[in-house]
């Protein structure tokens, strides 16, 4: 199957069956989202959502976070991965937001990446989710699913290489949604160790399935969207 056709079928499926995907991080404004995304690095969204309500009650604005030290922040995030580093990042993030950005979360890749704890992936999430810009954040799920489906070549060995390949074939208007489609598919179906090919609706376009599964298992039917394991749209 040609790459352009694979992308077309991927986009057609999700625009039909899951047209309005959203991040699973809980947030109420751009400040809360960027804090949540920083905390979510190598940590589950579920765990982050458990701790952020109390964190935001204690530090409801960038100014409150800017006035805090890493030691002040640590007790509220101790259960996430790498809490010491993340506490330092958040303290610095709050100060920079207040001192250089008038307590507003910037919208450009360059400015976002100046904030402590914010790399290209985090910046792309904020640009996509908050500002609806055509930014493709590549996390472990996006990286894995893109390769398994055959959307990107084996030579795309870095997140940046995968990002560049994806944005070449996905219309700009759909890039913010495609980011979520790939993440959710990787989180619930195309999981790392044992992908759930038996309930995957994309086996007819999947390079991994054609190479690894189809020779062993014949005629596994695709399921309709409501049975495919993804959260309800």
Buried (B, 14 or more C-beta within 10 A) or exposed (E): EEBEEBBEBBBEBBBEBBEEBEBBBBBEEBBBBBBBBBBBBEBEBEBBBEBBEEBBEBBBBBBBBBBBEBEBBBEBBEEBBBBEEBBBBBBBBBBBBBEEBEBEBBBEBEBBBBBBBBBBBBBBBBBBBBBEBBBBBBBBBBBBBBBBBBBBEEEBEEBEBBBBBBBEBBEEEBBBBBBBBBBBBBBBBBBEEEBEBEBBBBBEBBBBBBEBBBEEEEEBEEEEBEEBBBEEE
